[in-house]
């Protein structure tokens, strides 16, 4: 896990085989200097330089500020693929699901017992 920030990365403007630190590549893609990133996250610029040069893991309490400063998720910062967008209901359905999620588990189960047949029927094309 020590090497999580380094490894081949392709951001379009670099070759696939270019071994550039992920942190550095993301920072450069954002167009900010290591010094500016350090200022934004409240760290010393030598720390940013160290993380980029060695691929070492920053402290966990620094990952979220780094991700925010670079406009990426922590997962992307750590090399995971960008999370797929989760589609959730909107409008009245969202309000109802939020309200149901706050109910006691027993009441939630009763509501699910009513909803599941409708959902199954729709999934089978029998709407």
N, C-alpha and C positions, 0 to 999 in steps of 0.2 A: 504494500500500500504506500510505501515511501515514495514510489515513483509515479503517483497518480497524476501529477501535474505535467509530466513529460510524456513523450511518445509521439508517434506520427499523428499529425492533425492536418486537416484540409479545410481551410476557410476560403477557398476559391482563389485567393491571390497567392497561395503558397503551394508548393509541390507536396504531394501526398507523403513523400518520403522525408520531408523536412522535419527534423527532430527539434521542434521548438516547444518550449514549455507552453502548456495549454493556457496558463494564467497570462503569460506574455502575449500569446496570440490573441486572446480575448481582449486584453488591455489595448493592444495595438489596433485591433479591429474597431474598438470604441474610440480610438484617436486620442487617448490620454497617456501622459507620461507616467512612469513608475512613481515619480515624486508626487504627481497630482493624485494618483490612486491612493498613495500612502496618506496624503492629507485628508482625502475624503473619508477614509476608514479610521483615521485617528491612530495610525501606526507610523513607525519610523521607516523612511524609504529604504534603509538597509535591510529591513525585514522583507519588504516586497522583492528587493533584488535577490535576497537569499532564496525565497520561495521559487522565484523564476529560474534562478541558476541551478538549483539542486533538485527541484521537483518535490521538495519537502512539503509536508502538510502544514498549513497554518493552524493555529489553535482553533478549536471549533467555534468559539465565540466571535471569530473574525470572518468566518465563511459567509454568513448572511450579509454583513456590510460589504464584503467584496462583491458578492453576486449582485447586490442592489446597485453598487457603483458601476458595474460593468453591464447592467441591464440584462442579466441572465438569471436562470434559476440556480440554486445550489447544485442540483443534479447536473445541469449542463457544465457548471464550473468543475465538478468532479469527473466529468467525462461521460456521463450517462446521456442517452439520447433525450432530446427535448420531449417532455411528457406530452402525450396526446391530449388534445382538448377534451375535457369531460363535458358531455352535453347534459345539462340538467334542465328540468322543467322551468318555465317562467310564468309570470302572471299569477293567476289564482291558484294554479296547481302548485307552484313554488311555495306560496303562502300556506296552502294546506299541508304540504309535506313538511314544512318547517314546524307548523303547529303540532302535527302528529308526532314528529321526532321528539317533542318536549313532553309528550304524554307518558304515563307509566307504561312499562313494557306489556302488561296484560291488555291494556286498552289498544296499544299498537297492534298486538296480535289479532284482536277482534277486527280491526279495520283491515288488516292484511287478508284475513279470511274472506272478507267481503270483496276486496279488490282483485285477488288472485284469479278467480274464475273469469272476470272481465278481461284481464290482461292475457290469460291463456287463450280465450276465445278470439281476441284480436290477433294474437300471434299466429293462430291457426287459420287466419283469413276469414273468419266467420262473423265479422263485425256486422 
